[in-house]
Structures are given as C-alpha cells and as structure tokens.
Amino acid sequence: MAISSAIIKFQPAKEDHVRQELAAQAGVSIEAQAPNGDLVIAIEEPDLDQLEAACLTISKIPGVLSVDPSYVTIADEAQDT
C-alpha cells in the first residue's frame, strides 16, 4: 500500500469544481484546508506507480495549479501480518 499526503494549490474561483473532482476519485480524501486556502489531501493506492498516476490525474483537474506531495510511505501489508 502506498500512502501520501499532498498539498493542492488551485485557482480560488475553481474551488468547488476541484473539491467535487477530488471527492469523485477513489482513494483520495480531503483532510483539511490550510489558512491560505490550499487543500490537504490523503491518497491511498496499491503501489507507487498508481500513486504517481493518481497525482498526475489530480494535476490535470481544471483549476489545479500544483500537487505537492508532503509525505509518502509504502506499507507492505504482507509483512504486517
């Protein structure tokens, strides 16, 4: 399992659209909104390749200016059992 938190910078006029698109993505959750308006999200995917693909998809949402991962980890669930 690959897990990341990321900061999403976006055009303020597009906030509602960006929030709707993020909410529609499986494995993505909006966790907070920073005082400057940026969104803090969590992304969970089966592996790093899919995590990278999710970030790329988010970056293509109209109004998104940047997707800046702030934390990435890989949890091997087979080792945890």
N, C-alpha and C positions, 0 to 999 in steps of 0.2 A: 504494500500500500504506500503510495506517495501522497504526502500531505504538504500543503503550502498555505501560507497566508500571504496576501498581496494587498498593495495599496493601489486603488483605481483612481486616476485623475481623469476628470471628464469636463465637458462643457456644461456649465450650470444650467443652461436652458434645456439640456437633454437629460437631466437627472431622472425624470420619470421613466423615459424610454430605457435608459441604462439599467435602472433598477428592475424593470419588467424583464429585460433580456437576461439579466443575471439570475433572476428568480426562476426563469424557464430552463436554466441549464442544470442538468443532473450533476450532483457532486459539488455544487457551488452554493455557498450561503453567505449572505451579508451579515457580518458580525457587529459592525459599528460604523459610525460616521465621525470622522475627525473634525475638530473645531474649524478647520479650514475648508471643510466640505468634502474632502476625499473619502471614498468608501474603503473600509477594511473588509476583505472577504477571506473566506477559507475555501480551499479547493481540495477535494479528495479524489484520487484516481488510482487505478490498479498499479500503474508503474510510471516512471519518469517520462517516457515518451508520450503517454496520454496526458500527463500533467502539462507538458510543454504544449501539446495540441490544444488543451483547454485554454491556456494563457493566450495562445495565438487567436483562438476563436473570440475570446473576450476583447482582445485588442482591435478586432475588426468591427465591433459593435459601433454603429454611428454615434458620435459624440464622445467616445472614449479617446483620451489623449495618450494615456500610458497605463501599462500594467507592470507594477514594480514588486516582484516577489520580495518579501522581507524575511521569510523563514521557509525552508524546505527540509523535509526529513523523509526517510524511507523506513518503513516498519516492515520487517519480514515476519508476517503473521505465523508462518510455519515454525519459526524459532521461538515464538512467544507461547506456544502450547506445550 
